[in-house]
């Protein structure tokens, strides 16, 4: 641990610190928090702050403990300085979102000069607006400490009591162990009230303690951008081409393609021509679970913008029929555009509300149902918190109960479309047992003609990706 320098005895006003770009950026976000995802908001906002001069927090150019790369080096050699600055600010904002409750907890404990607090009860009373009550200079100091540990000497002057705060922080950090589970959850950006949900996941998935701890620790890291190669393109050739264009692409030991920075994939030749699509590896595995063969009939019931539709179609060689439906027409418009770019011709798309069974197209009715039906159900999206840290603070038990009812409705109304001997695949991007295994148990009780072939969690903790669930059921009637 570094000893404090003489600079820690100096003072700096909060107003001076608020002249940095992070404080006004953070304040702007707090005004709209909850109305849209952070990443979308940053795309429209962060560049105007990148024009305003260097931030007073240069250590965020590294975010070294949680991203394992330095921000400027994630860009192509000729990247514009403004783009580099925007990335640095965005990484800082993502860290702030992950640790906003922890910062609130630290401020509360520091003000009361104690750490022996009932953190579960504190969490039950905590509200998002409590973050706004913290003086910005204090909030960002806690975030800096959590991201980088002891601060560089030049940053000790931001608060008059910086040294006292640093010592208190280290005392708190020492308690953030699995034995002190509620503090441990706070430390990794999770709410203490989710302890039972996590324990349920551990039990159902037969995780040991280390696996659960790894899962929790991964919630403060960002997974790579996973890519899927299309049009029979060679994955090695695609990877090398992306690298030449400035994308920091790489292949893992199973030849799976991902990117961690550099030039944006959207601007590459491969993306523009449809040779590569952006799709998380867990999502790709769900699509592979739908083991459709050329000539079969498939229904992607909640297709959205078509990521899984495209992946399923890739194995059908434009033979058979692939029906894609969604509640929202605008999502299907994007799906149709992507299908055309990928040179796929056997996809038919139209809206389905899920309120009643699907009226089967003529060729599907002739064989009395689909060979495969995929329900990628609307869910709490708890498995995407690594990419969308703001989503965890919108997570609500009442919302989950409503989603469970919707999931059961979709399962009930999709089941009649599965032919005898066909397969029903149910998937979510959530790790909650109540949205996954418990839903499957409920469904087979209601529909004894179906049996469970398999069910499992995908992604983290086994892979550096989102966390998703998939179950395969067979119609034995």
C-alpha positions in Angstrom: 0.0 0.0 0.0 1.3 3.4 -0.9 1.9 5.9 1.9 0.2 9.3 1.5 2.3 12.0 0.1 2.4 15.6 1.2 -0.1 16.4 -1.5 -2.7 14.7 0.6 -2.6 17.5 3.0 -3.5 20.0 0.4 -7.1 21.0 -0.3 -9.2 21.3 -3.4 -12.7 22.7 -3.6 -15.6 20.5 -4.8 -16.4 23.2 -7.3 -12.9 22.8 -8.9 -13.5 19.0 -9.1 -16.9 19.5 -10.7 -15.3 21.3 -13.6 -14.1 17.9 -14.8 -16.2 16.1 -17.4 -17.3 13.1 -15.3 -19.3 15.1 -12.8 -21.5 16.9 -15.3 -21.8 13.8 -17.3 -22.9 11.8 -14.3 -25.4 14.5 -13.3 -26.9 14.5 -16.8 -27.3 10.7 -16.6 -29.0 10.8 -13.2 -31.6 13.1 -14.7 -32.6 10.4 -17.3 -31.6 7.2 -15.5 -34.2 4.5 -16.0 -35.5 6.0 -19.3 -33.0 4.2 -21.5 -30.0 1.9 -21.3 -26.7 3.6 -20.4 -24.9 2.5 -23.6 -27.5 4.0 -25.9 -27.5 7.2 -23.9 -23.8 7.5 -24.0 -23.7 7.1 -27.8 -25.8 10.2 -28.0 -24.2 12.2 -25.2 -20.6 11.4 -24.4 -18.9 13.0 -27.4 -20.0 16.5 -26.4 -18.1 16.0 -23.1 -15.1 14.6 -25.0 -14.6 18.1 -26.5 -14.3 19.8 -23.2 -10.7 19.0 -22.3 -9.0 16.2 -20.3 -10.8 14.6 -17.4 -9.4 15.1 -13.9 -9.4 11.3 -13.5 -6.8 9.9 -15.9 -6.7 6.6 -14.1 -9.9 5.7 -15.9 -7.9 5.5 -19.1 -6.9 2.1 -17.8 -9.8 0.7 -15.7 -7.1 -1.9 -15.2 -8.8 -4.2 -12.7 -12.0 -4.7 -14.6 -11.2 -4.6 -18.3 -7.6 -5.8 -18.6 -6.7 -3.4 -21.3 -5.9 0.3 -21.6 -8.6 2.4 -23.3 -6.4 4.2 -25.9 -4.9 0.9 -27.0 -8.3 -0.6 -27.8 -8.6 1.7 -30.8 -7.0 1.5 -34.2 -3.6 3.3 -34.4 -5.3 6.2 -36.3 -8.2 6.5 -34.0 -9.4 10.1 -33.4 -8.4 11.5 -30.0 -12.1 12.4 -29.4 -13.0 8.7 -29.8 -10.4 7.7 -27.3 -11.6 10.3 -24.8 -15.2 9.1 -25.3 -14.2 5.6 -24.6 -12.4 6.6 -21.4 -15.5 8.5 -20.2 -17.8 5.7 -21.1 -15.7 3.2 -19.1 -15.8 5.4 -16.1 -19.6 5.8 -16.4 -20.0 2.0 -16.6 -17.9 1.6 -13.4 -20.0 4.2 -11.7 -23.2 2.4 -12.6 -21.8 -0.9 -11.3 -20.7 0.5 -8.0 -23.3 3.2 -7.3 -24.9 1.3 -4.5 -21.5 0.4 -3.0 -20.5 4.0 -3.1 -23.8 4.9 -1.3 -23.0 2.2 1.3 -19.5 3.4 1.8 -20.7 7.0 2.3 -23.4 5.8 4.8 -21.0 3.7 6.8 -18.2 6.4 6.7 -20.6 9.1 8.0 -21.7 6.8 10.8 -18.2 5.5 11.4 -19.2 1.9 11.5 -19.2 -1.2 9.4 -21.3 -3.4 11.6 -24.4 -2.6 9.8 -27.4 -4.8 8.9 -26.7 -4.5 5.1 -29.8 -6.5 4.1 -32.1 -4.2 5.9 -30.1 -1.2 4.6 -30.5 -2.5 1.1 -34.3 -3.0 1.5 -34.6 0.7 2.3 -32.1 1.9 -0.3 -33.4 3.8 -3.3 -31.7 5.0 -6.5 -32.2 8.6 -5.5 -29.9 8.0 -2.5 -27.0 8.2 -5.0 -28.0 11.8 -5.8 -27.6 12.8 -2.2 -23.9 12.1 -2.2 -21.6 15.1 -3.0 -20.2 14.2 -6.4 -16.5 14.5 -5.3 -17.2 11.9 -2.6 -19.1 9.6 -4.9 -16.4 9.6 -7.5 -13.7 9.1 -4.9 -15.3 5.9 -3.7 -15.7 4.7 -7.2 -12.1 5.4 -8.0 -11.0 3.5 -4.9 -13.1 0.5 -5.8 -11.8 0.5 -9.4 -8.1 1.2 -8.8 -7.4 0.6 -5.1 -5.1 3.1 -3.4 -5.1 6.3 -5.4 -2.1 7.8 -7.2 -0.5 10.5 -5.0 -1.7 13.4 -7.2 -5.3 12.4 -6.6 -5.2 12.5 -2.8 -6.0 16.2 -2.7 -9.5 16.0 -4.1 -11.1 15.8 -0.6 -9.9 17.2 2.7 -10.6 13.9 4.4 -9.3 11.8 1.5 -6.8 9.9 3.7 -9.5 9.1 6.3 -11.8 7.9 3.6 -9.0 5.7 2.1 -8.3 4.1 5.4 -12.0 3.5 6.0 -12.3 2.0 2.5 -9.6 -0.5 3.2 -11.2 -1.5 6.4 -14.5 -2.1 4.6 -12.7 -3.9 1.7 -11.2 -6.4 4.2 -14.7 -7.4 5.2 -15.8 -8.1 1.6 -15.4 -11.9 1.8 -17.7 -14.7 1.0 -18.2 -15.3 4.7 -19.7 -11.8 4.9 -22.0 -12.5 2.0 -24.0 -9.3 2.0 -20.9 -7.1 2.0 -19.4 -9.4 -0.6 -22.4 -8.8 -2.9 -22.2 -5.0 -2.4 -18.5 -5.2 -3.3 -19.3 -6.8 -6.6 -22.2 -4.5 -7.5 -25.0 -6.8 -6.4 -27.8 -6.1 -3.9 -27.8 -8.1 -0.6 -31.5 -8.9 -1.1 -30.5 -11.1 -4.1 -28.6 -13.5 -1.8 -31.4 -16.0 -1.9 -31.8 -15.8 -5.7 -28.1 -16.5 -6.1 -28.2 -19.4 -3.6 -31.1 -20.9 -5.5 -29.0 -20.8 -8.7 -26.1 -22.4 -7.0 -28.3 -25.2 -5.7 -30.1 -25.9 -9.0 -27.0 -25.8 -11.1 -24.9 -27.8 -8.6 -22.3 -25.1 -8.3 -19.6 -25.3 -5.6 -18.7 -22.3 -3.6 -15.9 -21.3 -6.0 -18.2 -21.4 -9.0 -20.7 -19.1 -7.3 -18.0 -16.7 -6.3 -16.6 -16.6 -9.8 -20.1 -15.9 -11.1 -20.5 -13.0 -8.7 -17.1 -11.6 -9.4 -17.7 -11.6 -13.1 -20.6 -9.2 -12.6 -18.2 -6.2 -12.5 -16.4 -7.1 -15.7 -17.4 -6.6 -19.4 -17.4 -9.6 -21.7 -16.0 -9.3 -25.2 -18.1 -8.6 -28.3 -18.8 -12.1 -29.7 -19.2 -12.5 -33.5 -20.7 -15.1 -35.7 -19.4 -15.8 -39.2 -21.9 -16.3 -42.0 -22.1 -17.1 -45.7 -19.6 -20.0 -45.3 -16.8 -17.6 -44.7 -13.6 -19.0 -43.1 -13.4 -17.8 -39.5 -9.6 -17.5 -39.6 -9.7 -15.4 -42.8 -12.5 -13.2 -41.3 -10.5 -12.7 -38.0 -7.3 -11.7 -39.9 -9.3 -9.3 -42.1 -10.9 -7.7 -39.1 -7.5 -7.2 -37.5 -6.1 -5.6 -40.7 -9.1 -3.1 -40.5 -8.3 -2.2 -36.9 -10.6 -4.4 -35.0 -9.0 -6.1 -32.0 -10.4 -9.5 -33.0 -9.3 -12.9 -31.7 -10.1 -16.6 -31.8 -10.3 -18.8 -28.7 -9.2 -22.4 -28.6 -12.5 -23.5 -30.2 -12.2 -21.1 -33.1 -14.9 -18.8 -31.7 -14.5 -15.2 -32.8 -14.7 -12.1 -30.6 -13.5 -8.5 -30.4 -12.3 -6.3 -27.5 -12.0 -2.8 -28.9 -10.3 -1.3 -31.8 -12.3 -0.1 -34.8 -16.1 -0.7 -34.5 -17.2 -3.9 -36.1 -20.1 -2.1 -37.8 -17.7 -0.2 -40.1 -15.9 -3.3 -41.4 -16.4 -4.8 -44.9 -17.4 -8.2 -43.3 -20.2 -6.6 -41.4 -21.5 -4.5 -44.3 -21.6 -7.6 -46.6 -23.2 -9.9 -44.0 -20.2 -12.2 -43.6 -20.2 -11.5 -39.8 -22.9 -10.7 -37.3 -22.7 -9.6 -33.7 -24.1 -12.2 -31.4 -23.2 -13.2 -27.9 -21.7 -16.7 -27.7 -24.4 -17.9 -25.2 -27.1 -16.7 -27.7 -25.2 -18.6 -30.5 -25.4 -21.8 -28.3 -29.1 -21.4 -27.9 -29.5 -21.2 -31.7 -27.4 -24.3 -32.0 -29.7 -26.1 -29.6 -32.4 -25.7 -32.3 -30.8 -28.5 -34.3 -32.9 -27.9 -37.4 -31.9 -29.7 -40.6 -32.4 -28.6 -44.2 -36.0 -29.1 -45.2 -37.5 -28.9 -41.7 -40.1 -26.5 -40.4 -39.0 -24.1 -37.7 -40.8 -21.3 -35.8 -38.8 -18.6 -33.9 -41.7 -17.3 -31.9 -40.1 -14.2 -30.2 -37.6 -13.4 -32.9 -37.0 -9.7 -32.2 -34.4 -8.4 -34.6 -33.5 -11.9 -35.7 -30.1 -12.8 -34.2 -31.2 -16.4 -33.4 -33.3 -16.6 -36.6 -30.2 -15.9 -38.7 -28.1 -18.4 -36.7 -30.8 -21.1 -37.1 -31.2 -20.4 -40.8 -27.4 -20.8 -41.4 -27.8 -24.6 -40.8 -30.9 -25.0 -43.0 -29.1 -24.0 -46.3 -32.2 -22.1 -47.5 -34.2 -25.3 -47.5 -37.4 -25.8 -45.5 -39.4 -23.1 -43.8 -38.4 -20.7 -41.0 -41.2 -18.6 -39.6 -40.1 -15.6 -37.5 -42.7 -13.7 -35.4 -42.6 -11.0 -32.8 -45.0 -8.6 -31.1 -43.3 -5.5 -32.6 -43.3 -4.8 -36.4 -40.3 -2.5 -36.2 -38.1 -5.4 -34.9 -39.3 -7.6 -37.8 -38.3 -4.8 -40.2 -34.8 -5.0 -38.9 -34.9 -8.8 -39.1 -35.9 -8.7 -42.7 -33.0 -6.3 -43.5 -30.5 -8.6 -41.8 -32.0 -11.7 -43.5 -31.6 -10.1 -46.9 -28.0 -9.0 -46.2 -27.2 -12.6 -45.2 -28.6 -14.0 -48.5 -31.3 -16.1 -46.6 -34.5 -16.8 -48.6 -36.5 -19.2 -46.5 -37.6 -16.9 -43.7 -41.2 -15.6 -43.5 -41.8 -12.9 -40.8 -45.1 -11.5 -39.4 -46.4 -10.3 -36.0 -47.8 -12.6 -33.3 -49.1 -11.3 -30.0 -48.8 -14.5 -28.1 -52.3 -14.1 -26.8 -53.6 -17.1 -28.6 -52.1 -20.1 -30.5 -50.6 -19.4 -33.9 -52.7 -20.1 -37.0 -50.4 -22.5 -38.8 -49.3 -21.6 -42.3 -50.7 -24.1 -44.8 -47.5 -26.1 -45.4 -47.0 -26.3 -41.6 -50.5 -27.4 -41.0 -50.1 -30.2 -43.5 -47.5 -31.9 -41.3 -49.5 -31.0 -38.2 -47.0 -28.6 -36.7 -43.4 -27.4 -36.7 -40.4 -29.6 -36.2 -38.8 -27.0 -33.9 -40.4 -24.1 -32.0 -38.1 -21.6 -30.2 -39.5 -19.4 -27.4 -36.8 -16.8 -26.6 -39.0 -15.4 -23.9 -39.1 -11.8 -22.6 -37.4 -11.9 -19.2 -35.7 -9.9 -16.5 -32.5 -9.9 -18.5 -30.5 -10.5 -15.4 -28.0 -12.4 -17.5 -27.0 -9.2 -19.4 -25.9 -7.1 -16.3 -22.3 -7.4 -17.3 -22.9 -5.4 -20.5 -25.8 -3.3 -19.1 -24.9 -2.4 -15.5 -27.8 0.0 -15.2 -30.3 -2.9 -15.8 -29.6 -4.4 -12.4 -31.0 -1.3 -10.7 -34.2 -1.7 -12.6 -34.6 -5.3 -11.5 -37.7 -5.7 -9.5 -39.5 -8.8 -8.0 -42.9 -7.5 -9.0 -41.8 -7.1 -12.6 -40.4 -10.6 -12.5 -43.8 -12.0 -11.4 -45.4 -10.3 -14.4 -42.8 -11.7 -16.7 -43.4 -15.2 -15.3 -47.1 -14.9 -16.2 -46.1 -13.8 -19.7 -43.6 -16.6 -20.1 -46.3 -19.2 -19.1 -48.7 -17.6 -21.6 -46.2 -17.9 -24.4 -45.4 -21.5 -23.6 -49.1 -22.4 -23.4 -49.9 -20.8 -26.8 -46.8 -22.0 -28.6 -47.1 -25.6 -27.5 -49.9 -26.6 -29.9 -47.7 -25.7 -32.8 -45.2 -28.4 -32.0 -45.9 -31.6 -34.0 -45.7 -35.0 -32.5 -42.0 -35.9 -32.1 -41.1 -32.2 -32.5 -39.1 -30.1 -30.1 -40.0 -27.0 -28.0 -37.0 -24.9 -27.0 -37.4 -22.4 -24.2 -34.7 -19.8 -23.6 -34.1 -16.6 -21.5 -31.3 -14.3 -20.9 -31.8 -14.6 -17.2 -30.1 -16.7 -14.5 -33.1 -16.6 -12.2 -34.4 -20.1 -11.3 -38.0 -18.8 -11.2 -37.8 -17.8 -14.9 -36.1 -21.0 -16.0 -36.2 -24.4 -14.3 -39.3 -23.5 -12.3 -41.1 -22.5 -15.6 -40.1 -25.8 -17.2 -41.3 -27.7 -14.2 -44.7 -25.8 -14.4 -45.0 -26.4 -18.1 -44.5 -30.2 -18.1 -47.0 -30.5 -15.2 -49.5 -28.6 -17.4 -48.6 -30.5 -20.6 -47.6 -34.1 -19.7 -47.2 -34.9 -23.4 -43.9 -33.0 -23.2 -40.8 -34.4 -21.5 -37.6 -32.6 -20.7 -34.6 -33.6 -22.9 -32.2 -31.1 -21.4 -31.9 -27.8 -19.6 -28.8 -25.8 -18.6 -27.3 -22.4 -17.9 -25.1 -21.0 -20.7 -22.3 -18.4 -20.6 -20.9 -17.2 -17.3 -19.6 -18.8 -15.2 -18.2 -21.2 -17.9 -17.7 -18.7 -20.7 -16.8 -15.0 -20.7 -20.2 -13.8 -22.0 -23.8 -13.1 -21.0 -25.6 -15.7 -18.9 -28.6 -17.4 -20.5 -30.8 -20.5 -20.0 -32.0 -23.0 -22.5 -34.3 -26.1 -22.2 -35.3 -28.6 -24.8 -38.6 -30.4 -24.6 -40.0 -33.2 -26.8 -43.6 -33.7 -27.8 -44.2 -37.4 -27.1 -47.9 -37.4 -28.2 
